[in-house]
Amino acid sequence: MAAGDLALVLHAHLPYVRSGEPGSLEEDWYFQALQECYLPLLAVLERAAADPEQRPKLTLGLSPTLLSLLSDRALNSRFPTWLALRRTLLDQVEPELALPARQLQSTLATIEAQWRQLGGSLLAGFRRLQEQGVLDLITCGATHGYLPLLRDSPEAVRAQLLTAVREHQRLLGVRPLGIWLPECAYYEDLDRLLAECGLRYSLLDGHGLLHGLPRPRYGVYAPICSTAGVAFFARDSESTLPVWSASQGYPGDGAYREFHRDLGWDLPEADLEAQGIHDRRPLGLKLHRVTAQGCPLELKQPYDQERAADKVKEHAAAFLRGRSEQISHLAATIEPPPLLVAPFDAELFGHWWFEGPQFLAELFRQGPAMDVGFTHLRDVLSQNRALQVCRPAPSSWGQGGYHDYWLNDTNAWVVAEWQRASRAMVQRVNRGVGSTEQRALLTQAGRELLLAQSSDWSFILRAGTTTGLARERIRRHLDRFWRLIDALEHGTDLPREWLVGVQREDGLFPELNAADWATRA
C-alpha cells in the first residue's frame, strides 16, 4: 500500500475561438488541441480504466468556454474535413520525411475513427469517466477572467463564477464542487465568493499556501481550509518541474517531437494555396524531433516514433521513482499521508509535448508496480480528515508568482476598460429592465462583457505573439457591449442584422442570468 498519493490535475482550456470561417486561425487552435490533446487524453483514460491492473485517477478542469466549443455541433462538424486536408498535405512531403509522415497519417486516421465512434462529442466520455470515479471534473471562471483584476466590482467576479457553475451543470449534468481558478490567481477573501457560489475546493501555486496565515503545518503536502470553508491544495514544484520544463524536463529530450517546426512553414506556398491555405501558419503537422538542445530548426532530424516511445517509458519510470522516493521521505517526517499535487495545463499533454498522453498512459500502467497511488482532489476531501484553518496568500502561477504578467505596460489599459464596463453592467442590472426585448439585450451584454474579460487576450498581449488578434477580440467584445448598453439606456436602434449576427457569433452560455451582476447586501 502506498504511503502517500499523487494527484495529477489537468486544466483544459481554450478561449472562445469559435469562428464561422472554415480554415481560420481560431479554428486551427481548437482543432489542433482536439486532435493532439483532448481526444488522446480521453482515449488514454478509457484504456486505463478498462484495465483491472490499473487504478487511474485524475482531476480534470474543463473551462466553460472549452465546453461551449466541445458542444458546438456546427463547429465540430468541420473537424473531419480539417483532418482530411492535413492528410492530403502529408502526401506532399519530401522522401526523407516519408516515415514520420506515414506514422502521422496513421495517428490522424486513429483520431478520425475515434471521433466518429464518439459521434463527434467528447463530453459523454468524460461524464462516464467521472461516474466511474476515474475523473473528478472541476470548473473554471466562465471565460477565464483574471479574478484579482476584476475585484473592483465583486459582482463581476460573482458573474464569472456563477455562469461557470451553471454551464458546467448544463453540459456535464453535475454541479461542480471544485474550481481551477484562472491562472491559479487568488486575492484576499475570494474564498467567500467561492463559497457563496457553492464551490468547495481549489488549488494554488505553492506560495499561495506557504505564505498563508498561519503557515501550514504540512506545507504543500496537505490541503488547508480557509476561514470561509473552502479547501485549497498547493502545487508541488518537485513533482511538476520534470514534466513542464522544456529546458530542464522531459519534453526537451532529443527523441521527442519538435513543436516549432511545422509543414505550415516548410511546404511551398503554391502547395498551401492549392489547398485553400492563404497564409503561412502552424498546421499541426510536425515531422521532426527536438534532436538536441539549441539545435537550429533547419537542422532538426526526422521524427522516430519508436525511439520516442522508448523514451516515454524511461521517463515515466524515472518520474514515478522520484515520486515514490519523495513520498517515502515525507511519510517519515510528517503525520498525515503526504499528498503530491501536480497541476498542469492539459494542452501540455499532446499539443506542446506530443508524447504527453503516452507519458500519462505509462504512469498509470507502471504506477502500481512503483508503489505510487493516484488520487483526485475530491477523493482526498471525502476522507474527512481534519484540515488546518489558514488564510491563503494572494498569488498566481504566472511568471513572478503574482499578477505582473496580466498587469504591465503591454496590457494594463485593458483593466480600466474591464472596470468601467463592469460598473456599467452592475448599474444597469440594478435598475432592471422593462421588457423581454430589453432582457435579451442585457443578457447579450453580459456575454460580451465576460468574453472581453478573458485573461488569454491579456496573456497574448504580454507574450507578444498574435497581439493583433488579441486586441481585436477585446475591442470587438467591448464595442458590442457598449452598443447594447447604449440601446438599453437611450433606446438607440440596433440594426436587426447586426444583433442577429452578434447573438449567433457570441451565443454561448444559453442559461446566462444577468441578475448575477446585481449588487447584494
C-alpha positions as CSV (number, residue, x, y, z in Angstrom):
1,M,0.0,0.0,0.0
2,A,1.3,3.4,-1.0
3,A,2.5,5.7,1.9
4,G,1.0,8.7,0.1
5,D,-0.6,9.7,-3.1
6,L,-0.1,11.6,-6.3
7,A,-2.8,13.9,-7.5
8,L,-2.5,14.8,-11.2
9,V,-4.6,17.9,-12.1
10,L,-5.0,19.0,-15.7
11,H,-6.6,22.3,-16.7
12,A,-8.2,22.0,-20.1
13,H,-9.0,25.5,-21.5
14,L,-9.2,27.5,-24.7
15,P,-10.7,31.0,-25.1
16,Y,-13.9,31.2,-27.1
17,V,-12.3,30.9,-30.5
18,R,-15.4,29.8,-32.3
19,S,-15.3,31.1,-35.9
20,G,-17.8,30.7,-38.7
21,E,-15.0,30.8,-41.2
22,P,-13.6,27.3,-42.1
23,G,-9.8,27.2,-42.1
24,S,-9.4,30.2,-39.8
25,L,-6.6,30.6,-37.4
26,E,-9.0,30.3,-34.5
27,E,-10.5,27.1,-35.9
28,D,-6.9,25.7,-36.2
29,W,-6.3,26.4,-32.5
30,Y,-9.3,24.4,-31.4
31,F,-8.9,21.5,-33.9
32,Q,-5.2,21.1,-33.1
33,A,-6.0,20.9,-29.4
34,L,-8.8,18.5,-30.1
35,Q,-6.6,16.2,-32.3
36,E,-3.4,16.3,-30.2
37,C,-4.7,16.7,-26.6
38,Y,-8.4,16.2,-25.8
39,L,-9.1,13.1,-27.9
40,P,-5.8,11.3,-27.0
41,L,-6.4,12.2,-23.3
42,L,-9.9,10.6,-23.4
43,A,-8.5,7.5,-25.1
44,V,-5.7,7.1,-22.5
45,L,-8.2,7.4,-19.6
46,E,-10.6,5.0,-21.1
47,R,-8.0,2.3,-21.8
48,A,-6.5,2.7,-18.3
49,A,-10.0,2.5,-16.7
50,A,-10.7,-0.8,-18.7
51,D,-7.5,-2.5,-17.3
52,P,-8.2,-4.2,-14.0
53,E,-4.5,-3.9,-13.1
54,Q,-4.5,-0.1,-13.2
55,R,-6.1,2.5,-10.8
56,P,-6.2,5.7,-12.9
57,K,-7.5,8.8,-11.1
58,L,-7.2,12.4,-12.3
59,T,-8.7,15.8,-11.6
60,L,-9.7,17.5,-14.9
61,G,-10.8,21.1,-15.2
62,L,-12.9,21.8,-18.2
63,S,-13.3,25.6,-18.7
64,P,-16.8,26.8,-19.7
65,T,-15.5,28.3,-23.0
66,L,-13.9,25.0,-23.9
67,L,-17.2,23.2,-23.0
68,S,-19.0,25.6,-25.3
69,L,-16.6,24.7,-28.2
70,L,-16.9,20.9,-27.5
71,S,-20.7,21.1,-27.6
72,D,-20.9,23.3,-30.8
73,R,-22.3,20.9,-33.4
74,A,-21.7,23.3,-36.4
75,L,-18.1,23.9,-35.4
76,N,-17.4,20.2,-34.7
77,S,-19.0,19.0,-38.0
78,R,-16.0,20.6,-39.8
79,F,-13.4,18.6,-37.9
80,P,-13.3,15.6,-40.3
81,T,-12.7,17.9,-43.3
82,W,-9.9,19.6,-41.3
83,L,-8.3,16.2,-40.7
84,A,-8.7,15.2,-44.3
85,L,-6.9,18.3,-45.5
86,R,-3.9,17.6,-43.3
87,R,-3.7,14.0,-44.5
88,T,-3.6,15.4,-48.1
89,L,-0.7,17.7,-47.2
90,L,1.2,14.8,-45.6
91,D,1.3,13.1,-49.0
92,Q,3.4,16.0,-50.4
93,V,6.4,15.7,-48.1
94,E,9.9,15.0,-49.3
95,P,11.2,11.4,-49.3
96,E,13.4,11.8,-46.2
97,L,10.2,12.6,-44.2
98,A,8.2,9.7,-45.6
99,L,8.4,7.5,-42.5
100,P,7.3,10.1,-39.9
101,A,4.6,11.3,-42.5
102,R,3.2,7.7,-42.7
103,Q,3.2,7.5,-38.9
104,L,1.4,10.7,-38.5
105,Q,-1.1,9.6,-41.2
106,S,-1.8,6.6,-39.1
107,T,-2.3,8.8,-36.0
108,L,-4.7,11.0,-37.8
109,A,-6.7,8.0,-39.1
110,T,-7.0,6.7,-35.5
111,I,-8.2,10.1,-34.3
112,E,-10.8,10.2,-37.1
113,A,-12.0,6.8,-36.2
114,Q,-12.3,7.7,-32.5
115,W,-14.1,10.9,-33.4
116,R,-16.7,9.0,-35.5
117,Q,-17.1,6.4,-32.7
118,L,-17.9,9.2,-30.3
119,G,-20.4,10.7,-32.6
120,G,-18.4,13.9,-32.6
121,S,-18.9,14.6,-28.9
122,L,-16.3,14.1,-26.1
123,L,-18.5,15.2,-23.2
124,A,-20.3,12.0,-22.8
125,G,-17.0,10.2,-22.5
126,F,-15.7,12.5,-19.8
127,R,-19.0,12.2,-17.9
128,R,-18.8,8.4,-17.9
129,L,-15.3,8.5,-16.5
130,Q,-16.5,10.8,-13.7
131,E,-19.3,8.3,-13.0
132,Q,-16.7,5.5,-12.8
133,G,-14.7,7.5,-10.3
134,V,-11.7,7.9,-12.7
135,L,-12.2,11.7,-13.2
136,D,-13.0,14.5,-10.8
137,L,-14.4,17.2,-13.2
138,I,-14.0,20.7,-12.0
139,T,-14.8,24.1,-13.5
140,C,-13.0,27.4,-14.1
141,G,-14.1,31.1,-14.5
142,A,-16.7,31.5,-17.2
143,T,-14.3,33.0,-19.7
144,H,-11.0,32.6,-17.7
145,G,-11.2,36.1,-16.4
146,Y,-8.2,37.1,-14.2
147,L,-10.2,37.5,-11.0
148,P,-7.8,39.7,-8.9
149,L,-8.0,42.3,-11.7
150,L,-11.9,42.1,-11.7
151,R,-12.3,42.6,-7.9
152,D,-13.1,46.3,-8.3
153,S,-16.6,45.1,-8.9
154,P,-17.3,42.0,-6.8
155,E,-20.4,41.4,-8.9
156,A,-18.1,40.8,-12.0
157,V,-16.2,38.1,-10.1
158,R,-19.5,36.5,-8.9
159,A,-20.9,36.5,-12.5
160,Q,-17.7,34.7,-13.7
161,L,-18.2,32.1,-11.1
162,L,-22.0,31.6,-11.2
163,T,-22.0,31.4,-15.1
164,A,-19.3,28.8,-14.9
165,V,-21.2,26.7,-12.3
166,R,-24.4,26.9,-14.3
167,E,-22.7,25.9,-17.7
168,H,-20.8,23.0,-16.1
169,Q,-24.0,21.6,-14.7
170,R,-25.9,22.1,-18.0
171,L,-23.4,20.3,-20.1
172,L,-22.0,17.7,-17.7
173,G,-25.1,17.0,-15.7
174,V,-23.4,17.6,-12.3
175,R,-22.9,20.7,-10.3
176,P,-19.2,21.3,-9.8
177,L,-17.7,21.5,-6.3
178,G,-14.1,22.3,-7.4
179,I,-12.7,25.1,-9.5
180,W,-9.4,25.8,-11.2
181,L,-9.0,29.5,-10.6
182,P,-7.9,31.2,-13.8
183,E,-4.1,31.3,-13.8
184,C,-4.4,29.9,-10.2
185,A,-4.8,33.5,-9.2
186,Y,-6.1,34.3,-5.7
187,Y,-6.8,37.5,-3.8
188,E,-7.9,38.1,-0.2
189,D,-11.5,37.0,0.6
190,L,-12.0,35.4,-2.8
191,D,-12.8,32.2,-0.8
192,R,-16.0,33.9,0.4
193,L,-17.3,34.4,-3.1
194,L,-16.3,30.8,-4.0
195,A,-18.3,29.5,-1.0
196,E,-21.3,31.7,-1.9
197,C,-21.3,30.1,-5.4
198,G,-21.2,26.6,-4.0
199,L,-17.6,25.9,-4.8
200,R,-15.8,24.0,-2.1
201,Y,-12.2,23.4,-3.2
202,S,-9.5,24.8,-5.5
203,L,-5.7,24.8,-5.9
204,L,-3.0,27.4,-5.8
205,D,0.7,27.7,-6.6
206,G,2.9,26.6,-3.7
207,H,3.5,30.1,-2.3
208,G,-0.3,30.6,-2.1
209,L,-0.2,28.2,0.9
210,L,3.3,28.6,2.1
211,H,2.8,32.4,2.6
212,G,-0.6,31.8,4.2
213,L,-1.5,32.7,7.8
214,P,-0.8,30.8,9.9
215,R,1.9,29.0,7.9
216,P,0.5,25.5,7.0
217,R,2.0,22.9,9.3
218,Y,2.5,20.4,6.5
219,G,3.5,22.9,3.8
220,V,2.2,22.0,0.3
221,Y,1.7,18.3,1.2
222,A,-1.8,18.5,2.7
223,P,-4.8,20.7,1.9
224,I,-5.8,23.6,4.2
225,C,-9.3,25.0,4.8
226,S,-9.9,28.8,4.6
227,T,-12.0,30.7,7.1
228,A,-14.9,30.6,4.6
229,G,-14.8,26.8,4.5
230,V,-13.1,26.3,1.1
231,A,-10.3,23.8,0.9
232,F,-7.1,24.7,-1.0
233,F,-4.4,22.4,-2.4
234,A,-1.0,23.6,-3.5
235,R,1.3,22.8,-6.4
236,D,4.4,20.7,-5.6
237,S,7.2,22.1,-7.7
238,E,9.3,19.0,-7.3
239,S,6.6,16.9,-9.0
240,T,5.9,19.3,-11.8
241,L,9.3,20.6,-13.0
242,P,10.4,17.4,-14.8
243,V,7.2,17.5,-16.9
244,W,6.6,21.1,-17.8
245,S,10.1,22.4,-18.4
246,A,11.2,22.2,-22.0
247,S,14.8,23.1,-21.0
248,Q,15.2,21.0,-17.8
249,G,12.5,18.4,-18.1
250,Y,11.4,15.5,-20.3
251,P,9.8,17.4,-23.2
252,G,13.2,18.8,-24.3
253,D,14.7,15.3,-24.9
254,G,16.1,15.0,-28.4
255,A,13.9,12.0,-29.2
256,Y,10.7,13.8,-28.8
257,R,8.7,15.6,-31.5
258,E,9.8,19.2,-32.2
259,F,6.9,21.7,-31.6
260,H,8.2,24.7,-33.5
261,R,8.9,23.1,-36.9
262,D,5.8,22.6,-38.9
263,L,4.8,21.9,-42.5
264,G,2.9,25.1,-42.5
265,W,6.3,26.8,-42.7
266,D,8.1,24.2,-44.8
267,L,5.7,23.4,-47.7
268,P,5.9,25.6,-50.8
269,E,3.3,28.4,-50.8
270,A,1.8,27.1,-54.0
271,D,1.0,23.7,-52.3
272,L,-0.7,25.5,-49.5
273,E,-2.6,27.8,-51.8
274,A,-3.8,24.8,-53.8
275,Q,-5.5,23.5,-50.6
276,G,-7.1,26.9,-49.7
277,I,-4.5,27.9,-47.1
278,H,-3.7,31.5,-48.0
279,D,-1.3,32.5,-45.1
280,R,1.5,30.6,-43.5
281,R,0.9,29.4,-40.0
282,P,1.4,26.1,-38.0
283,L,-0.9,23.4,-39.3
284,G,-0.2,20.8,-36.6
285,L,1.9,18.8,-39.0
286,K,5.3,18.3,-37.3
287,L,7.7,15.6,-38.7
288,H,11.0,16.4,-36.9
289,R,12.4,15.7,-33.5
290,V,14.0,18.0,-31.0
291,T,17.3,16.4,-31.9
292,A,19.4,18.4,-29.4
293,Q,19.1,21.4,-27.1
294,G,19.9,24.5,-29.1
295,C,19.7,22.8,-32.4
296,P,18.6,25.2,-35.2
297,L,15.2,24.4,-36.7
298,E,16.7,23.8,-40.2
299,L,19.0,21.1,-38.7
300,K,16.3,19.1,-36.9
301,Q,16.2,15.4,-37.8
302,P,13.2,13.3,-38.8
303,Y,11.0,12.1,-36.0
304,D,11.3,8.5,-35.0
305,Q,8.1,7.3,-33.3
306,E,9.6,4.1,-31.9
307,R,12.6,5.9,-30.4
308,A,10.3,8.4,-28.7
309,A,8.1,5.6,-27.3
310,D,11.1,4.0,-25.6
311,K,12.0,7.4,-24.1
312,V,8.4,7.8,-22.8
313,K,8.7,4.5,-20.8
314,E,12.1,5.5,-19.5
315,H,10.9,9.0,-18.4
316,A,7.7,7.7,-16.8
317,A,9.7,5.2,-14.7
318,A,12.1,8.0,-13.7
319,F,9.2,10.2,-12.7
320,L,7.5,7.5,-10.7
321,R,10.7,6.6,-8.9
322,G,11.2,10.2,-7.9
323,R,7.6,10.5,-6.6
324,S,8.0,7.2,-4.7
325,E,11.2,8.4,-3.0
326,Q,9.6,11.7,-2.3
327,I,6.6,10.1,-0.6
328,S,8.7,7.7,1.4
329,H,10.9,10.6,2.7
330,L,7.8,12.7,3.6
331,A,6.0,9.8,5.2
332,A,8.8,9.5,7.7
333,T,8.7,13.2,8.6
334,I,5.0,14.3,8.7
335,E,2.0,12.8,10.3
336,P,-0.7,12.5,7.6
337,P,0.0,10.5,4.4
338,P,1.7,13.1,2.1
339,L,-0.1,14.3,-0.9
340,L,1.8,15.4,-4.0
341,V,-0.3,17.7,-6.2
342,A,1.0,18.1,-9.8
343,P,-1.1,20.6,-11.8
344,F,-0.5,21.3,-15.5
345,D,-2.2,22.9,-18.5
346,A,-3.9,19.9,-20.2
347,E,-2.7,21.2,-23.6
348,L,0.9,20.4,-22.5
349,F,0.0,16.7,-23.0
350,G,-0.2,16.2,-26.7
351,H,-0.1,19.7,-28.1
352,W,3.0,21.2,-26.7
353,W,4.5,17.9,-25.8
354,F,3.3,15.4,-28.4
355,E,4.2,12.3,-26.3
356,G,2.4,13.7,-23.2
357,P,-0.6,11.4,-23.5
358,Q,1.7,8.4,-23.9
359,F,3.5,9.5,-20.8
360,L,0.3,9.6,-18.8
361,A,-0.6,6.2,-20.0
362,E,2.7,4.9,-18.8
363,L,2.3,6.5,-15.4
364,F,-1.0,4.7,-14.9
365,R,0.5,1.4,-16.3
366,Q,3.7,1.5,-14.2
367,G,2.3,3.2,-11.1
368,P,1.1,0.1,-9.2
369,A,4.5,-1.7,-9.5
370,M,6.3,1.5,-8.4
371,D,4.1,1.8,-5.3
372,V,2.7,5.2,-6.4
373,G,-1.0,5.6,-5.8
374,F,-3.2,8.1,-7.8
375,T,-6.0,10.1,-6.4
376,H,-8.0,13.1,-7.2
377,L,-8.9,16.2,-5.2
378,R,-12.5,15.2,-4.4
379,D,-11.4,11.8,-3.1
380,V,-8.9,13.5,-0.8
381,L,-11.6,15.6,0.8
382,S,-14.0,12.7,1.0
383,Q,-11.7,11.1,3.6
384,N,-12.9,13.6,6.1
385,R,-9.5,14.3,7.6
386,A,-9.2,17.4,9.8
387,L,-7.7,20.3,7.8
388,Q,-5.7,23.2,9.3
389,V,-7.5,26.5,9.0
390,C,-5.4,29.1,7.2
391,R,-5.9,32.2,5.1
392,P,-4.3,31.6,1.6
393,A,-2.0,34.3,0.3
394,P,-2.5,36.4,-2.8
395,S,-0.7,34.6,-5.6
396,S,-0.8,33.2,-9.1
397,W,1.2,30.5,-11.0
398,G,2.3,33.0,-13.7
399,Q,5.8,34.3,-14.2
400,G,6.8,36.1,-11.0
401,G,4.2,34.3,-8.9
402,Y,1.8,37.3,-8.6
403,H,-0.2,39.5,-11.0
404,D,2.6,41.1,-13.1
405,Y,2.1,39.1,-16.2
406,W,-1.5,40.4,-16.6
407,L,-0.8,43.9,-15.3
408,N,2.1,45.6,-17.1
409,D,2.8,48.2,-19.8
410,T,1.5,45.9,-22.6
411,N,-1.9,45.2,-21.2
412,A,-2.7,47.4,-18.2
413,W,-5.0,49.5,-20.4
414,V,-7.5,46.6,-20.5
415,V,-8.0,46.6,-16.7
416,A,-9.6,50.1,-16.8
417,E,-11.8,49.0,-19.6
418,W,-13.0,46.0,-17.7
419,Q,-13.7,48.1,-14.6
420,R,-15.7,50.7,-16.5
421,A,-17.8,48.1,-18.3
422,S,-18.3,46.1,-15.1
423,R,-19.6,49.2,-13.3
424,A,-22.0,50.0,-16.1
425,M,-23.3,46.4,-16.2
426,V,-23.9,46.4,-12.4
427,Q,-25.7,49.8,-12.6
428,R,-27.9,48.7,-15.5
429,V,-28.8,45.4,-13.8
430,N,-29.6,47.1,-10.6
431,R,-32.1,49.4,-12.4
432,G,-33.8,46.5,-14.1
433,V,-35.4,46.1,-17.5
434,G,-39.0,46.7,-18.6
435,S,-39.5,44.1,-21.4
436,T,-38.5,40.7,-22.8
437,E,-36.6,42.5,-25.6
438,Q,-34.6,44.6,-23.1
439,R,-33.8,41.5,-21.1
440,A,-32.4,39.8,-24.2
441,L,-30.2,42.8,-24.9
442,L,-28.9,42.9,-21.3
443,T,-28.2,39.1,-21.4
444,Q,-26.1,39.6,-24.6
445,A,-24.3,42.5,-23.0
446,G,-23.3,40.1,-20.2
447,R,-21.9,37.6,-22.7
448,E,-19.9,40.3,-24.4
449,L,-18.5,41.6,-21.0
450,L,-17.5,38.1,-20.0
451,L,-15.8,37.5,-23.3
452,A,-13.9,40.7,-23.1
453,Q,-12.5,39.7,-19.7
454,S,-10.7,36.6,-20.9
455,S,-7.2,36.5,-19.4
456,D,-6.0,34.8,-22.6
457,W,-6.0,38.1,-24.6
458,S,-4.0,39.9,-21.8
459,F,-1.6,37.0,-21.8
460,I,-1.1,37.2,-25.6
461,L,-0.5,41.0,-25.4
462,R,2.2,40.4,-22.8
463,A,3.7,37.4,-24.7
464,G,3.9,39.4,-28.0
465,T,2.5,36.6,-30.2
466,T,-0.7,37.2,-32.1
467,T,-1.3,40.6,-30.5
468,G,-3.4,41.9,-33.3
469,L,-5.9,39.2,-32.8
470,A,-5.9,39.7,-29.1
471,R,-6.6,43.5,-29.4
472,E,-9.2,42.9,-32.0
473,R,-11.0,40.4,-29.7
474,I,-11.0,42.7,-26.7
475,R,-12.2,45.7,-28.7
476,R,-14.8,43.7,-30.6
477,H,-16.5,42.5,-27.4
478,L,-16.2,45.8,-25.6
479,D,-17.7,47.6,-28.6
480,R,-20.6,45.2,-28.8
481,F,-21.1,45.6,-25.0
482,W,-21.3,49.4,-25.2
483,R,-23.7,49.4,-28.2
484,L,-26.0,47.0,-26.3
485,I,-25.8,49.2,-23.1
486,D,-26.4,52.3,-25.1
487,A,-29.5,50.7,-26.7
488,L,-30.8,49.9,-23.2
489,E,-30.0,53.4,-21.7
490,H,-31.1,55.6,-24.6
491,G,-33.3,53.4,-26.8
492,T,-30.8,53.5,-29.6
493,D,-31.9,51.4,-32.5
494,L,-29.8,48.4,-33.3
495,P,-29.9,47.0,-36.8
496,R,-31.6,43.7,-36.7
497,E,-28.9,42.1,-38.9
498,W,-26.2,43.3,-36.6
499,L,-28.0,42.0,-33.5
500,V,-28.7,38.6,-35.0
501,G,-25.1,38.3,-36.1
502,V,-23.8,39.1,-32.7
503,Q,-26.1,36.6,-31.0
504,R,-25.1,34.0,-33.5
505,E,-21.3,34.6,-33.1
506,D,-21.4,35.0,-29.3
507,G,-24.3,32.8,-28.4
508,L,-22.5,30.8,-25.7
509,F,-23.9,30.3,-22.2
510,P,-27.6,30.0,-23.1
511,E,-28.5,30.0,-19.4
512,L,-26.6,33.2,-18.6
513,N,-28.5,35.2,-16.0
514,A,-27.9,39.0,-15.9
515,A,-29.1,39.1,-12.3
516,D,-25.7,37.6,-11.4
517,W,-24.4,41.2,-11.7
518,A,-26.9,42.5,-9.2
519,T,-25.5,44.2,-6.1
520,R,-26.1,42.1,-2.9
521,A,-26.4,43.4,0.6
